[in-house]
Amino acid sequence: MRLLCLVLFLLLLVIQYPLWWGKGGWLDLRDLQARVVAQTETNEALLARNNALQAEVHDLADGTSAVEERARGELNMVRPGEYYVQIVPSPDKSR
């Protein structure tokens, strides 16, 4: 009877090994769950960025105010009849 209990206990241990440390076991499951959480956060950040870029493209395609704002800000363009004045700060003479 003792031998039978020992054999059954050893079989139980052999069966448990793949469940804990084998491919697809509990440890792999925890690792995959952590990777899924990290990837979900990355995807949400990229989705927010894509939505912002899509809104900017929509503004540039449909409205002239966004194009005008970009032209004024990035290219220093002016309308006809306007003058562009750039004020350059004087160098600090205390140095």
C-alpha positions in Angstrom: 0.0 0.0 0.0 2.9 2.4 0.8 4.4 1.7 -2.6 1.1 2.5 -4.3 0.8 5.8 -2.5 4.4 6.7 -3.4 3.9 5.9 -7.1 0.6 7.9 -7.2 2.4 10.8 -5.5 5.2 10.7 -8.0 2.7 10.6 -10.9 1.0 13.6 -9.4 4.3 15.5 -9.4 5.0 14.5 -13.0 1.6 15.7 -14.1 2.0 19.0 -12.2 5.4 19.9 -13.7 4.1 21.0 -17.1 1.2 22.9 -15.5 3.7 25.1 -13.6 6.9 25.2 -15.6 6.1 23.8 -19.0 5.2 25.6 -22.2 1.8 27.3 -21.6 2.0 26.9 -17.9 1.0 29.3 -15.1 4.4 31.2 -15.3 4.0 31.7 -19.0 0.5 32.9 -18.5 1.6 35.6 -16.0 4.3 36.8 -18.4 1.8 36.9 -21.3 -0.7 38.8 -19.2 1.9 41.4 -18.3 2.9 41.8 -22.0 -0.8 42.2 -23.0 -1.2 45.0 -20.5 2.0 46.8 -21.7 0.9 46.4 -25.4 -2.6 47.7 -24.6 -1.1 50.8 -23.0 1.1 51.3 -26.1 -1.8 50.9 -28.4 -3.9 53.4 -26.5 -1.1 56.0 -26.7 -0.7 55.4 -30.4 -4.4 55.6 -31.0 -4.6 59.0 -29.3 -1.7 60.2 -31.4 -3.3 58.9 -34.6 -6.6 60.7 -33.6 -4.7 63.9 -33.1 -3.0 63.6 -36.4 -6.2 62.7 -38.2 -7.9 65.8 -36.7 -5.0 68.0 -37.9 -5.2 66.5 -41.4 -9.0 67.1 -41.4 -8.5 70.8 -40.4 -5.8 71.3 -43.0 -7.9 69.7 -45.7 -11.2 71.5 -45.0 -10.4 74.8 -43.4 -8.3 77.7 -44.5 -7.7 79.0 -41.0 -5.5 76.1 -40.1 -3.5 76.5 -43.3 -3.2 80.2 -42.7 -2.1 79.7 -39.1 0.6 77.2 -40.1 1.8 79.5 -42.9 2.1 82.5 -40.5 3.7 80.5 -37.7 6.1 78.3 -39.5 6.9 80.2 -42.7 6.5 83.7 -41.4 4.1 84.6 -44.2 1.9 87.7 -44.2 -1.2 88.8 -46.0 -1.0 91.5 -48.7 -0.9 94.9 -47.1 0.6 93.6 -43.8 4.1 94.1 -42.6 6.2 91.6 -40.9 8.2 93.0 -38.0 10.6 90.9 -36.0 11.9 92.4 -32.8 15.4 91.1 -31.9 16.4 91.5 -28.3 19.5 93.5 -27.7 22.6 91.6 -26.5 23.1 91.7 -22.8 25.9 94.2 -22.0 26.5 93.1 -18.5 28.4 90.0 -19.5 
